[in-house]
Each structure stands twice: as C-alpha cells, then as structure tokens.
C-alpha cells in the first residue's frame, strides 16, 4: 500500500490598494493564479490614501473581474502585510514591478516584510510591457477628465469609475 504524500497548499497574497483595479493588476493576478494553489488579493485598508472607492467597493469589483479564476479570493486587511500573510498561512507575497523605480521601493518593502515574517518570500512579477506606465492614479486622473480608459481597466471597472466620478463631481 503506497503512502500518500501531502504537500502544503501553496498560498500567495497579492496586497495593494487597487483603487481601482487596473488591467496591469489583473494581468498579475491571472499569472499568479497559474503559479499558486490559491491567490488572495488583499485590499489594503489604508485611510491615509484618501481612496476613490471604499474597501467594499474595491473588493466587489475585484471579485467580479476575477470570477473566472477559481483559485482567486478577495479579502481586505488593516495590518502589516507580514502579519496578514502569517494569519492566512501564506508562503508568498506577490508584487508587480513596472520599472526600476518600482524595484527600489519594492525591494525595501520585501526586506522589511522578510524581517517581520521570515517564513514569507516576496516574489516580483514583471508587469506586461503594455501596462508598464499604468497605475490606479493615472486611471483616475484620465477618467476624471473624461478620457478614454477602455484599454486600462475592465468594462465593469470603467462603469464603476464613471459612476463614482460623476457622483463626486455632481455630473
């Protein structure tokens, strides 16, 4: 009788503000979902950032646009990433990198997280070159001035963005 070998589920956390979730984020989520058994997209509840969308709205949008990925779940947290990753029994923190500037900042974060949680490894995923300029801030600014964001966010996010900006600007 052969003995069954149980391997630990490979869990990755992809933390961020996702205000709103962009095509660049979705590219990283989809690629990470192929590498890990479970990917937790963790919306950071950071009050100092003055977000356009509430945490619940961001979670709802991410859930909607990742519904085709069965091993992706969406959550939120208000803690140090290292602590959250430990609570979720995750082994990996996924971070997207667009540029050398991102790398310097991300390396500092990864080193800090490693100090706080030596059991979690940070993995950098290079953003698809077609999204290398893309950020949530840029998307919000373009949408605020009624620019075209169709290639930058999913249709669901674009509709929510237009609605939110319309509410904030009164039309």
Secondary structure, 3 states (H helix, E strand, C coil): CCCCCCCCCCEEEEEECCCCCCHHHHHHHHHHHHHCCEEEEEEECCHHHCCCCCHHHHHHHHHHHCCCCCCEEEEEECCCHHHHHHHCCCCEEEEEECCHHHHHHHHHHHHHHHHHCCCCEEEEEECCHHHCCCCHHHHHHHHHCCCCCCCCCCHHHHHHHHHHHHHHHCC
